Amino acid sequence: MSSRPPFTSKTPWDALGVESGEETEEEVLDETPSSQPESSSESPVKLSKSALKKQKALARAEKRQLEKAARAAARAQKATGGAQPAVPPASEDAPTEEPAAADVVEPSPIEEVVEEVRTPQPVAPKPTNGAAHSSVATNGSAPQAPTDEHPSAAPSPPPPAYNTPAAVKPTPAPSEKVSNLAPRKIDIETPLEKSVAPEQSEQVKKRQSFLTRTLWTFIMIGGFIFLLLMGHPYMIVLVMLCQTLVYREVTSLFSLRRKDVGDDQNARGRDPWSKTLNWYFFAVTNYFLYGESIIYYFKHVVFSNVQLTLFATNHRFVSFTLYLIGFVGFVLSLKRGYLKQQFGLFCWVHMTLLLIVVSSHFIVNNILEGLIWFWVPASLVICNDVFAYVWGITVGRTPLIKLSPKKTVEGFIGAFFSTIIFGLLWGTYFMRFDYMICPMNDLGVTAFSGDLHCKPNPVFVWREFEIPSPVRAFLGPVGDHFTTIPYAPYQFHLLVLACFASLVAPFGGFFASGFKRAFDIKDFGHSIPGHGGMTDRMDCQFLMGVFTYVYYSSLIRENNVTVGSVLQTIASGLTINEQLELLGDLKRYIESQGVTVKF
């Protein structure tokens, strides 16, 4: 608060506290110091002790000034005999009579801070400039103002006209002024009003995201089923497309940047061969892995052609030579300032090739062994993911793992039992079709051609389990009607696959979640609208595909001698003369059985 001017520097009008009649209430409000807070009757402001003491001191000073003015006015009234002369405006540089020190009376400590002061009659103080004051006109007109001796000074405003003595209006303390002001109406926007629009916008956004996610879910399911019916080659192309997108999303997370230079220099100095070498190693790895699959599953085609036989016998050497070319190219591309990051990228690429491309290779082998070894495991992973979400939002309370806060223990357990039931029903239904269980030997076979037949694997052959006699006796009449229970060994394998899809495969998703949090990203990409990147959808499928291939090749697949395997041995292990000798011996053996052989 600004300090008040001393009493001696005030004009007579200020000393008497007489206000001009032209001053409105708004002007009085404007005189209120801006630093004073607005008081409210509903919530009074609590002042500290120091503020209260300062406020009381100011009130006492105001009271003393008012008392001085009242006594001076009383003495002047006695000296003039009750007349009310006009009060001339005093010059700013004219000296003002200073009241005697004896007139100042200190208030008693027990007096109140704010007290009404008796209103004196306004009288003019003794003029100091020697000018005579004119008498007040009888008709109540305003008195004539005296002539100022200092023309250079700014003229003071004329005094107001009055017929009756004006009361001396005491100047209230600042706290009193603030308390007497009418409270202003302030439009305060409540938090509820602020949150209405964002909540509505968030609901619209969630609804749109849900619709987009649902639409693309049905598109993916429909496209997946369509490619499944079109045959094995289309499913292989789908897997290769998925692995390409996943590889691109994962390797794009690693970029070569120098910390000691700016973005412009990083953009100009970035190694142009890094991305080229990434895709070169990707192509070489696919050439090696899928070449091995073609040689193994199409022996009867490869080794019946001389050019393809040359390719098959030298495939691994060619693959290793191509890898060495990429390795030499990487060493030649090393650049100062990026060495540490280039070697990090080299390791990053090889890790990605191991986890993604090799896993995709095993999934392709599952397709070649029979579509059921790809279709059912992939369906189990999808089913487990769906039921984990359903059980989690209905009864989920306990968090499962910190990497995925939305996963719950209840959802994990509920999805386990749901996936087992679904797997038994789903796998039992599809094992009835030769199109699903037969290995691929012809690239032109589709679900609509109906010409795919094979000797089924023993795990798909139905068997009868005879119920023991004590159990039938315990069941009573029911046991007499049901003496055997039909089953297929494949159903036991379905239980193993369902348990893995429920208990182990989700950790592939947790691994991907930790990977994303390490890079502070929400999704790996935007390949699928509403679902994020392809990696977000394939994180569990890679782990499930590798397990299915290892489980099938170790416990289920039959290693029988086939025409392709014999032909591979002949073409790769015998010379031309030995092959002709074998052909003659084979002809004589067949003719000995009564079959005519013509070459």
C-alpha positions as CSV (number, residue, x, y, z in Angstrom):
1,M,0.0,0.0,0.0
2,S,1.3,3.4,-0.9
3,S,2.1,5.8,1.9
4,R,-0.3,8.7,2.5
5,P,1.0,12.3,2.1
6,P,1.5,14.3,5.3
7,F,-1.2,16.5,6.6
8,T,0.7,19.8,5.9
9,S,0.9,19.0,2.2
10,K,-2.9,18.8,1.8
11,T,-5.1,21.5,0.4
12,P,-7.9,22.8,2.6
13,W,-10.4,20.7,0.7
14,D,-8.4,17.6,1.3
15,A,-7.8,18.5,5.0
16,L,-11.5,18.9,5.7
17,G,-12.4,15.8,3.8
18,V,-15.0,17.7,1.8
19,E,-15.9,15.8,-1.4
20,S,-17.0,17.4,-4.6
21,G,-20.6,16.8,-5.5
22,E,-19.6,15.8,-9.0
23,E,-17.7,12.7,-7.7
24,T,-19.7,9.6,-8.3
25,E,-19.6,6.3,-6.5
26,E,-17.6,4.7,-9.3
27,E,-14.8,7.2,-8.8
28,V,-14.7,6.3,-5.1
29,L,-14.5,2.7,-6.0
30,D,-11.6,3.5,-8.4
31,E,-9.7,5.1,-5.5
32,T,-9.5,1.7,-3.8
33,P,-6.0,0.4,-3.9
34,S,-5.7,-2.3,-6.6
35,S,-3.5,-4.4,-4.3
36,Q,-6.3,-4.9,-1.8
37,P,-8.1,-8.3,-2.3
38,E,-11.8,-8.3,-2.8
39,S,-13.7,-9.4,0.2
40,S,-16.7,-11.7,0.1
41,S,-19.3,-12.1,2.7
42,E,-19.4,-15.8,2.0
43,S,-15.6,-16.4,2.5
44,P,-14.0,-13.7,4.7
45,V,-10.3,-13.2,4.3
46,K,-8.2,-14.1,7.4
47,L,-5.4,-11.6,8.0
48,S,-2.2,-12.3,9.8
49,K,-1.3,-10.6,13.1
50,S,1.2,-8.3,11.4
51,A,-1.5,-7.3,8.9
52,L,-4.0,-6.6,11.6
53,K,-1.6,-4.4,13.5
54,K,-0.8,-2.4,10.4
55,Q,-4.5,-2.0,9.7
56,K,-5.2,-0.7,13.2
57,A,-2.3,1.7,13.0
58,L,-3.7,3.1,9.7
59,A,-7.1,3.4,11.3
60,R,-5.7,5.3,14.3
61,A,-3.8,7.7,12.0
62,E,-7.0,8.4,10.0
63,K,-8.9,9.1,13.3
64,R,-6.2,11.5,14.5
65,Q,-6.4,13.4,11.2
66,L,-10.1,13.7,11.4
67,E,-10.0,14.9,15.0
68,K,-7.5,17.6,14.0
69,A,-9.7,18.8,11.1
70,A,-12.7,18.9,13.4
71,R,-11.0,21.0,16.1
72,A,-9.5,23.4,13.4
73,A,-13.0,23.8,11.9
74,A,-14.5,24.5,15.4
75,R,-11.9,27.2,16.1
76,A,-12.4,28.9,12.8
77,Q,-16.2,28.9,13.3
78,K,-15.8,30.7,16.6
79,A,-13.4,33.2,15.1
80,T,-15.8,34.2,12.3
81,G,-18.9,34.3,14.5
82,G,-20.8,31.4,12.8
83,A,-20.5,32.9,9.3
84,Q,-19.8,30.5,6.4
85,P,-17.5,32.2,4.0
86,A,-16.5,30.6,0.8
87,V,-13.5,28.5,1.0
88,P,-11.0,29.7,-1.6
89,P,-8.8,27.2,-3.3
90,A,-5.3,27.3,-2.0
91,S,-2.3,27.4,-4.2
92,E,-0.1,24.3,-4.3
93,D,3.0,26.3,-3.2
94,A,1.2,28.3,-0.5
95,P,2.1,27.3,3.0
96,T,-0.5,25.7,5.1
97,E,-1.0,26.3,8.7
98,E,0.3,23.5,10.7
99,P,-1.8,22.6,13.8
100,A,-0.2,22.8,17.1
101,A,1.2,19.7,18.7
102,A,-1.0,20.3,21.7
103,D,-4.1,19.8,19.6
104,V,-3.2,16.2,18.9
105,V,-4.8,13.9,21.3
106,E,-3.7,10.3,21.2
107,P,-6.6,7.8,21.3
108,S,-7.1,5.5,24.2
109,P,-5.9,1.9,23.7
110,I,-9.4,0.7,24.6
111,E,-11.1,2.8,21.9
112,E,-12.3,1.0,18.8
113,V,-10.3,1.2,15.7
114,V,-13.2,2.7,13.7
115,E,-15.4,5.3,15.4
116,E,-17.9,7.8,14.2
117,V,-16.7,11.3,14.3
118,R,-19.0,14.2,15.1
119,T,-19.6,16.1,11.9
120,P,-18.5,19.7,12.2
121,Q,-19.6,22.7,10.1
122,P,-17.3,23.4,7.2
123,V,-15.5,26.7,7.7
124,A,-12.6,28.2,5.9
125,P,-9.2,28.3,7.6
126,K,-7.4,31.6,8.1
127,P,-6.2,32.8,4.7
128,T,-2.5,33.0,4.3
129,N,-2.3,34.9,1.1
130,G,-3.7,38.1,2.5
131,A,-6.8,38.1,0.2
132,A,-10.1,39.2,1.7
133,H,-12.9,36.7,1.5
134,S,-16.3,37.9,0.3
135,S,-19.5,37.1,2.2
136,V,-21.9,34.5,1.2
137,A,-24.7,35.7,-0.9
138,T,-28.1,35.7,0.6
139,N,-29.7,33.9,-2.3
140,G,-27.5,30.9,-1.9
141,S,-25.3,31.6,-4.9
142,A,-21.7,30.5,-4.9
143,P,-19.2,33.0,-3.4
144,Q,-16.6,34.7,-5.6
145,A,-13.3,33.0,-5.6
146,P,-10.3,35.2,-4.7
147,T,-7.5,36.0,-7.1
148,D,-4.5,33.8,-7.0
149,E,-1.2,35.6,-6.4
150,H,0.7,33.0,-8.4
151,P,-0.6,32.9,-12.0
152,S,2.0,30.3,-13.0
153,A,0.4,27.7,-10.7
154,A,-2.4,25.5,-12.0
155,P,-5.8,26.9,-10.9
156,S,-7.6,24.8,-8.4
157,P,-11.2,23.6,-9.1
158,P,-13.9,25.9,-7.8
159,P,-15.7,24.9,-4.6
160,P,-19.1,23.4,-4.8
161,A,-22.2,25.5,-4.2
162,Y,-24.2,24.7,-1.1
163,N,-27.0,26.3,0.9
164,T,-26.5,24.3,4.1
165,P,-23.4,23.4,5.9
166,A,-21.9,20.3,4.4
167,A,-20.9,17.5,6.8
168,V,-17.3,16.5,7.0
169,K,-17.2,13.0,5.5
170,P,-14.6,10.9,7.2
171,T,-12.3,8.9,5.0
172,P,-12.8,5.3,5.9
173,A,-9.8,3.0,6.4
174,P,-8.8,0.9,3.4
175,S,-10.2,-2.2,5.0
176,E,-13.6,-0.5,5.5
177,K,-13.7,0.6,1.9
178,V,-13.1,-2.9,0.7
179,S,-15.7,-4.3,3.0
180,N,-18.3,-1.9,1.9
181,L,-17.9,-2.6,-1.8
182,A,-20.5,-4.7,-3.4
183,P,-19.1,-8.1,-4.4
184,R,-18.4,-8.4,-8.0
185,K,-20.1,-11.2,-10.0
186,I,-17.3,-13.4,-11.3
187,D,-18.1,-16.1,-13.8
188,I,-16.1,-19.1,-12.7
189,E,-16.2,-22.1,-14.9
190,T,-16.6,-25.2,-12.8
191,P,-14.4,-28.3,-13.3
192,L,-17.6,-30.1,-14.4
193,E,-18.2,-27.6,-17.2
194,K,-14.6,-27.8,-18.3
195,S,-14.6,-31.6,-18.4
196,V,-17.9,-31.9,-20.4
197,A,-16.4,-31.2,-23.8
198,P,-13.2,-33.2,-23.3
199,E,-15.2,-36.2,-22.0
200,Q,-17.5,-36.1,-25.0
201,S,-14.5,-35.8,-27.3
202,E,-12.9,-38.7,-25.6
203,Q,-16.0,-40.8,-25.9
204,V,-16.3,-40.0,-29.6
205,K,-12.7,-40.9,-30.1
206,K,-13.0,-44.2,-28.3
207,R,-16.2,-45.1,-30.2
208,Q,-14.5,-44.3,-33.5
209,S,-11.4,-46.3,-32.5
210,F,-13.6,-49.3,-31.5
211,L,-15.4,-49.2,-34.8
212,T,-12.2,-49.0,-36.8
213,R,-10.7,-51.8,-34.8
214,T,-13.7,-54.0,-35.2
215,L,-14.0,-53.4,-38.9
216,W,-10.4,-54.3,-39.5
217,T,-10.7,-57.3,-37.3
218,F,-13.4,-58.8,-39.5
219,I,-11.4,-57.8,-42.6
220,M,-8.4,-59.7,-41.4
221,I,-10.4,-62.7,-40.4
222,G,-12.2,-62.7,-43.8
223,G,-9.0,-62.3,-45.7
224,F,-7.3,-65.0,-43.7
225,I,-10.1,-67.5,-44.3
226,F,-10.1,-66.7,-48.0
227,L,-6.4,-67.2,-48.4
228,L,-6.7,-70.5,-46.4
229,L,-9.2,-71.8,-49.0
230,M,-7.1,-70.7,-51.9
231,G,-4.3,-73.1,-51.0
232,H,-0.9,-73.5,-49.4
233,P,1.0,-71.1,-51.7
234,Y,-1.2,-68.2,-50.7
235,M,-0.7,-68.9,-47.0
236,I,3.0,-69.0,-47.5
237,V,2.9,-65.6,-49.3
238,L,0.8,-64.2,-46.4
239,V,3.4,-65.4,-43.9
240,M,6.3,-63.9,-45.9
241,L,4.4,-60.6,-46.2
242,C,3.9,-60.5,-42.4
243,Q,7.5,-61.2,-41.7
244,T,8.6,-58.5,-44.0
245,L,6.4,-55.9,-42.3
246,V,7.5,-57.0,-38.9
247,Y,11.2,-56.8,-39.9
248,R,10.7,-53.3,-41.3
249,E,9.0,-52.1,-38.1
250,V,11.6,-53.5,-35.7
251,T,14.7,-52.4,-37.7
252,S,13.3,-48.9,-38.1
253,L,13.5,-48.4,-34.4
254,F,17.3,-48.3,-34.6
255,S,18.7,-45.2,-36.4
256,L,22.3,-44.0,-36.7
257,R,22.7,-40.6,-34.9
258,R,25.6,-38.7,-33.4
259,K,25.1,-37.0,-30.1
260,D,27.8,-34.4,-30.6
261,V,26.2,-32.9,-33.8
262,G,22.9,-31.4,-34.7
263,D,20.0,-32.9,-36.6
264,D,21.1,-31.3,-39.9
265,Q,24.5,-32.9,-39.8
266,N,23.0,-36.2,-38.7
267,A,20.7,-36.1,-41.8
268,R,23.7,-35.3,-44.1
269,G,26.2,-37.6,-42.5
270,R,24.0,-40.7,-42.0
271,D,25.4,-43.8,-43.5
272,P,23.5,-44.5,-46.7
273,W,24.5,-48.2,-46.8
274,S,22.9,-49.1,-43.4
275,K,19.4,-49.6,-44.7
276,T,20.7,-51.3,-47.8
277,L,22.7,-53.8,-45.8
278,N,19.7,-54.5,-43.5
279,W,17.6,-55.6,-46.4
280,Y,20.5,-57.5,-48.0
281,F,20.9,-59.7,-45.0
282,F,17.2,-60.1,-44.9
283,A,17.1,-61.4,-48.5
284,V,20.1,-63.7,-48.0
285,T,18.5,-65.3,-44.9
286,N,15.3,-65.9,-46.7
287,Y,17.1,-67.4,-49.7
288,F,18.9,-69.9,-47.4
289,L,15.9,-70.9,-45.2
290,Y,13.2,-71.2,-47.9
291,G,15.7,-72.9,-50.2
292,E,16.1,-75.5,-47.6
293,S,12.4,-75.9,-47.3
294,I,11.9,-76.3,-51.1
295,I,14.7,-78.9,-51.3
296,Y,13.2,-80.9,-48.4
297,Y,9.5,-80.8,-49.3
298,F,9.8,-81.0,-53.1
299,K,12.6,-83.5,-53.6
300,H,10.7,-85.3,-56.3
301,V,10.6,-82.1,-58.4
302,V,14.0,-80.7,-57.6
303,F,16.1,-83.9,-58.1
304,S,14.3,-84.8,-61.3
305,N,15.8,-81.8,-63.1
306,V,19.5,-81.3,-63.8
307,Q,19.5,-77.5,-63.3
308,L,17.5,-77.8,-60.0
309,T,19.7,-80.6,-58.9
310,L,22.7,-78.3,-59.3
311,F,21.0,-75.7,-57.3
312,A,20.1,-78.2,-54.5
313,T,23.6,-79.6,-54.2
314,N,25.3,-76.2,-53.9
315,H,22.6,-74.3,-52.1
316,R,24.3,-74.0,-48.7
317,F,27.7,-72.9,-50.3
318,V,25.9,-70.2,-52.3
319,S,24.1,-69.0,-49.3
320,F,27.2,-68.7,-47.2
321,T,29.0,-66.9,-50.0
322,L,26.2,-64.3,-50.2
323,Y,26.5,-63.8,-46.5
324,L,30.2,-63.2,-46.7
325,I,29.6,-60.5,-49.4
326,G,27.3,-58.7,-47.0
327,F,29.8,-59.0,-44.2
328,V,32.6,-57.5,-46.3
329,G,30.3,-54.7,-47.4
330,F,29.5,-53.9,-43.8
331,V,33.1,-53.6,-42.8
332,L,33.8,-51.4,-45.8
333,S,30.9,-49.1,-44.8
334,L,32.2,-48.4,-41.3
335,K,32.5,-44.6,-40.7
336,R,34.1,-42.6,-38.0
337,G,31.6,-41.1,-35.6
338,Y,29.1,-43.9,-36.2
339,L,31.3,-47.0,-35.4
340,K,29.6,-47.9,-32.1
341,Q,26.1,-47.4,-33.5
342,Q,26.9,-49.3,-36.7
343,F,28.1,-52.4,-34.7
344,G,25.0,-52.0,-32.6
345,L,22.9,-52.1,-35.8
346,F,24.7,-55.1,-37.0
347,C,23.8,-57.0,-33.8
348,W,20.3,-55.6,-33.9
349,V,19.7,-57.0,-37.5
350,H,21.0,-60.4,-36.6
351,M,18.8,-60.6,-33.5
352,T,15.8,-59.6,-35.6
353,L,16.6,-62.2,-38.3
354,L,16.8,-64.9,-35.6
355,L,13.6,-64.0,-33.8
356,I,11.5,-63.1,-36.9
357,V,12.7,-64.7,-40.1
358,V,13.8,-68.0,-38.6
359,S,10.4,-68.2,-36.7
360,S,8.6,-67.5,-40.0
361,H,10.5,-70.2,-41.7
362,F,9.2,-72.7,-39.1
363,I,5.7,-71.5,-39.6
364,V,6.0,-72.0,-43.4
365,N,7.2,-75.6,-42.7
366,N,4.1,-76.1,-40.6
367,I,2.0,-75.1,-43.6
368,L,3.8,-77.5,-45.8
369,E,3.3,-80.3,-43.3
370,G,-0.4,-79.7,-43.4
371,L,-2.6,-76.6,-43.0
372,I,-4.0,-77.9,-39.7
373,W,-0.6,-77.4,-38.0
374,F,-0.8,-73.7,-38.9
375,W,-4.5,-73.0,-38.7
376,V,-5.3,-74.5,-35.3
377,P,-2.3,-73.2,-33.3
378,A,-2.9,-69.7,-34.7
379,S,-6.5,-69.9,-33.8
380,L,-5.6,-71.0,-30.3
381,V,-3.5,-67.9,-29.8
382,I,-6.3,-65.6,-31.1
383,C,-8.8,-67.4,-28.8
384,N,-6.7,-67.0,-25.8
385,D,-6.1,-63.3,-26.4
386,V,-9.9,-62.7,-26.8
387,F,-10.9,-64.7,-23.7
388,A,-8.2,-63.1,-21.6
389,Y,-9.7,-59.7,-22.5
390,V,-13.3,-60.9,-21.8
391,W,-12.5,-62.4,-18.5
392,G,-10.3,-59.5,-17.5
393,I,-13.0,-56.8,-18.0
394,T,-15.6,-58.9,-16.3
395,V,-14.0,-60.3,-13.2
396,G,-10.4,-59.1,-13.4
397,R,-9.0,-57.4,-10.3
398,T,-5.5,-58.6,-9.7
399,P,-2.7,-57.3,-12.0
400,L,-0.7,-60.1,-13.7
401,I,2.5,-58.4,-14.8
402,K,3.9,-54.9,-14.6
403,L,4.8,-54.8,-18.3
404,S,1.1,-55.1,-19.2
405,P,-1.0,-53.4,-16.5
406,K,-4.2,-54.3,-18.2
407,K,-3.5,-58.1,-17.9
408,T,-5.1,-59.7,-14.9
409,V,-4.7,-63.0,-13.1
410,E,-8.4,-63.7,-13.4
411,G,-8.3,-63.1,-17.2
412,F,-5.2,-65.3,-17.5
413,I,-6.8,-68.3,-15.7
414,G,-10.2,-67.8,-17.4
415,A,-8.5,-67.8,-20.8
416,F,-6.6,-71.0,-20.0
417,F,-9.7,-73.1,-19.4
418,S,-11.6,-71.4,-22.3
419,T,-8.8,-72.1,-24.7
420,I,-8.6,-75.8,-23.8
421,I,-12.3,-76.3,-24.4
422,F,-12.1,-74.3,-27.7
423,G,-9.1,-76.1,-28.8
424,L,-10.6,-79.6,-28.4
425,L,-13.8,-78.6,-30.3
426,W,-12.0,-76.6,-33.0
427,G,-9.2,-79.1,-33.8
428,T,-11.6,-82.1,-33.7
429,Y,-13.8,-80.5,-36.3
430,F,-11.0,-79.6,-38.8
431,M,-9.2,-83.0,-38.6
432,R,-12.0,-84.5,-40.6
433,F,-10.8,-82.8,-43.9
434,D,-8.0,-84.2,-46.0
435,Y,-7.4,-80.7,-47.3
436,M,-6.3,-79.7,-43.8
437,I,-4.3,-82.7,-42.7
438,C,-2.4,-83.7,-45.9
439,P,1.1,-82.4,-46.6
440,M,1.4,-80.2,-49.7
441,N,2.8,-82.1,-52.7
442,D,1.0,-80.1,-55.5
443,L,1.1,-76.3,-55.6
444,G,-2.2,-76.1,-57.6
445,V,-4.4,-77.7,-54.9
446,T,-7.2,-75.6,-53.4
447,A,-10.1,-76.3,-51.1
448,F,-12.5,-76.2,-54.0
449,S,-10.6,-78.6,-56.2
450,G,-11.2,-81.6,-53.9
451,D,-8.4,-83.7,-55.4
452,L,-6.1,-83.7,-52.4
453,H,-5.9,-87.2,-50.8
454,C,-3.2,-88.8,-48.8
455,K,-2.6,-91.5,-46.2
456,P,-3.4,-89.7,-42.9
457,N,-1.0,-89.5,-40.1
458,P,-1.8,-92.0,-37.4
459,V,-2.7,-89.2,-34.9
460,F,-5.7,-88.4,-37.0
461,V,-7.1,-92.0,-37.1
462,W,-10.0,-92.6,-34.7
463,R,-9.7,-95.3,-32.1
464,E,-11.9,-96.9,-29.5
465,F,-11.2,-96.8,-25.8
466,E,-13.0,-99.6,-24.0
467,I,-14.5,-98.6,-20.7
468,P,-13.4,-100.9,-17.8
469,S,-16.0,-103.2,-16.4
470,P,-16.1,-101.7,-12.8
471,V,-16.8,-98.3,-14.3
472,R,-19.6,-99.7,-16.4
473,A,-21.1,-101.4,-13.4
474,F,-20.9,-98.2,-11.5
475,L,-22.7,-96.3,-14.3
476,G,-25.5,-98.8,-14.3
477,P,-27.9,-98.7,-17.3
478,V,-25.7,-96.0,-18.9
479,G,-22.7,-98.2,-18.8
480,D,-24.6,-100.9,-20.7
481,H,-25.2,-98.6,-23.6
482,F,-21.7,-97.0,-23.8
483,T,-19.0,-99.6,-23.6
484,T,-16.4,-97.7,-25.6
485,I,-15.4,-94.1,-26.1
486,P,-14.1,-92.9,-29.5
487,Y,-11.0,-90.7,-29.5
488,A,-8.1,-89.6,-31.7
489,P,-4.5,-89.2,-30.5
490,Y,-4.6,-85.7,-32.1
491,Q,-6.9,-84.6,-29.3
492,F,-4.2,-85.2,-26.7
493,H,-1.8,-83.2,-28.8
494,L,-4.5,-80.4,-28.9
495,L,-4.4,-80.3,-25.1
496,V,-0.6,-79.7,-25.2
497,L,-1.0,-77.0,-27.8
498,A,-3.8,-75.3,-25.9
499,C,-1.8,-75.3,-22.7
500,F,1.2,-73.7,-24.5
501,A,-1.0,-71.1,-26.2
502,S,-2.5,-70.2,-22.8
503,L,0.5,-70.4,-20.5
504,V,3.7,-69.6,-22.6
505,A,2.7,-67.9,-25.8
506,P,1.3,-64.8,-23.9
507,F,4.9,-64.1,-22.7
508,G,5.8,-63.3,-26.3
509,G,3.3,-60.5,-26.0
510,F,4.8,-59.4,-22.7
511,F,8.2,-59.5,-24.4
512,A,6.9,-57.1,-27.1
513,S,5.3,-54.9,-24.4
514,G,8.7,-54.5,-22.6
515,F,10.3,-53.9,-26.0
516,K,7.9,-51.0,-26.7
517,R,8.4,-49.5,-23.2
518,A,12.1,-49.6,-23.7
519,F,11.7,-47.3,-26.8
520,D,8.8,-45.3,-25.2
521,I,6.3,-46.1,-28.0
522,K,2.7,-47.3,-28.0
523,D,2.7,-49.4,-31.1
524,F,5.4,-50.7,-33.4
525,G,3.8,-49.1,-36.4
526,H,0.5,-48.3,-38.2
527,S,0.3,-51.1,-40.7
528,I,-3.2,-52.2,-39.5
529,P,-5.7,-49.3,-38.7
530,G,-6.9,-49.7,-35.2
531,H,-4.4,-52.4,-34.3
532,G,-1.1,-50.7,-34.6
533,G,1.7,-52.5,-36.4
534,M,2.0,-56.0,-37.7
535,T,4.4,-56.8,-34.8
536,D,1.6,-56.0,-32.3
537,R,-0.5,-58.8,-33.8
538,M,2.3,-61.4,-34.5
539,D,4.2,-61.2,-31.2
540,C,2.7,-64.4,-29.8
541,Q,2.3,-66.2,-33.2
542,F,6.1,-66.4,-33.7
543,L,6.6,-68.2,-30.4
544,M,3.6,-70.5,-31.0
545,G,4.8,-71.4,-34.5
546,V,8.3,-72.4,-33.4
547,F,6.9,-74.6,-30.6
548,T,4.4,-76.3,-33.0
549,Y,7.1,-77.1,-35.5
550,V,9.5,-78.5,-32.9
551,Y,6.7,-80.5,-31.2
552,Y,5.4,-81.9,-34.5
553,S,8.9,-82.8,-35.9
554,S,9.9,-84.5,-32.7
555,L,6.8,-86.4,-31.6
556,I,4.4,-86.6,-34.4
557,R,6.0,-86.6,-37.9
558,E,6.8,-90.0,-39.4
559,N,10.2,-90.4,-41.1
560,N,9.2,-92.8,-43.8
561,V,11.2,-93.5,-46.9
562,T,9.7,-91.6,-49.8
563,V,10.3,-91.4,-53.6
564,G,11.8,-88.0,-53.1
565,S,14.2,-89.1,-50.4
566,V,15.4,-92.1,-52.5
567,L,15.8,-89.8,-55.6
568,Q,17.8,-87.3,-53.5
569,T,20.2,-90.1,-52.5
570,I,20.6,-91.3,-56.1
571,A,21.0,-87.9,-57.6
572,S,23.4,-86.6,-55.0
573,G,25.4,-89.8,-54.1
574,L,25.7,-91.8,-57.3
575,T,27.5,-91.2,-60.6
576,I,26.0,-91.6,-64.0
577,N,27.3,-95.1,-64.5
578,E,26.1,-96.1,-61.0
579,Q,22.7,-94.6,-61.7
580,L,22.4,-96.6,-65.0
581,E,23.4,-99.8,-63.2
582,L,20.8,-99.1,-60.5
583,L,18.2,-98.6,-63.3
584,G,18.9,-101.9,-64.9
585,D,18.7,-103.8,-61.6
586,L,15.5,-102.1,-60.8
587,K,14.0,-103.0,-64.2
588,R,14.9,-106.7,-63.7
589,Y,13.3,-106.7,-60.3
590,I,10.1,-105.2,-61.5
591,E,9.9,-107.6,-64.5
592,S,10.4,-110.5,-62.1
593,Q,7.1,-109.6,-60.5
594,G,5.3,-109.9,-63.8
595,V,5.2,-106.2,-64.7
596,T,6.4,-105.1,-68.1
597,V,8.8,-102.2,-68.0
598,K,9.4,-100.0,-71.1
599,F,11.9,-97.2,-71.3
